[in-house]
Amino acid sequence: MKTFLWFLIGVMGGFIAAHFVSKDPRGHDLLADVDARIAGFTAAFNDAYRAQEARLDSTTGN
């Protein structure tokens, strides 16, 4: 339970820090860059997953 409490405190602290960083124009640009990188990574991951899924479907005849 103590570990979970520290986890929650860390998550809340992260949200508070991100809120304050987002108020600064440089921080806002930094968070936008991080968001764009995450979006790019998830798009590449999804594309690779769909390609692998299509390849496996074609080999099994589905």
C-alpha positions as CSV (number, residue, x, y, z in Angstrom):
1,M,0.0,0.0,0.0
2,K,2.9,2.3,0.8
3,T,4.4,1.7,-2.7
4,F,1.1,2.5,-4.3
5,L,0.8,5.7,-2.4
6,W,4.3,6.8,-3.6
7,F,3.3,5.9,-7.1
8,L,0.2,8.1,-6.9
9,I,2.2,10.9,-5.5
10,G,4.6,10.6,-8.3
11,V,1.9,10.6,-11.0
12,M,0.2,13.6,-9.4
13,G,3.6,15.4,-9.2
14,G,4.2,14.7,-12.8
15,F,0.9,16.1,-13.9
16,I,1.5,19.2,-11.8
17,A,5.0,19.7,-13.2
18,A,3.7,19.2,-16.8
19,H,1.0,21.8,-16.1
20,F,3.5,24.4,-14.9
21,V,5.9,23.5,-17.8
22,S,3.1,23.9,-20.3
23,K,2.4,27.5,-19.2
24,D,5.9,28.6,-20.3
25,P,6.2,29.0,-24.1
26,R,9.5,27.0,-24.2
27,G,7.9,24.3,-22.1
28,H,4.9,24.2,-24.2
29,D,7.1,23.7,-27.3
30,L,9.0,21.0,-25.5
31,L,5.8,19.1,-24.6
32,A,4.5,19.5,-28.1
33,D,7.7,18.0,-29.4
34,V,7.4,15.1,-27.0
35,D,3.8,14.6,-28.0
36,A,4.7,14.6,-31.7
37,R,7.5,12.0,-31.1
38,I,5.1,9.8,-29.2
39,A,2.5,10.1,-32.0
40,G,5.2,9.2,-34.6
41,F,6.3,6.2,-32.6
42,T,2.7,4.9,-32.1
43,A,2.0,5.4,-35.8
44,A,5.1,3.5,-36.8
45,F,4.3,0.7,-34.3
46,N,0.7,0.5,-35.6
47,D,1.9,0.3,-39.2
48,A,4.4,-2.4,-38.4
49,Y,1.7,-4.3,-36.5
50,R,-0.8,-4.1,-39.4
51,A,1.9,-5.2,-41.9
52,Q,2.8,-8.2,-39.8
53,E,-0.8,-9.0,-39.3
54,A,-1.4,-8.9,-43.0
55,R,1.6,-11.0,-43.7
56,L,0.5,-13.6,-41.2
57,D,-3.0,-13.6,-42.6
58,S,-1.7,-14.1,-46.2
59,T,0.4,-17.1,-45.1
60,T,-2.4,-18.8,-43.2
61,G,-4.9,-18.1,-45.9
62,N,-7.3,-16.1,-43.9
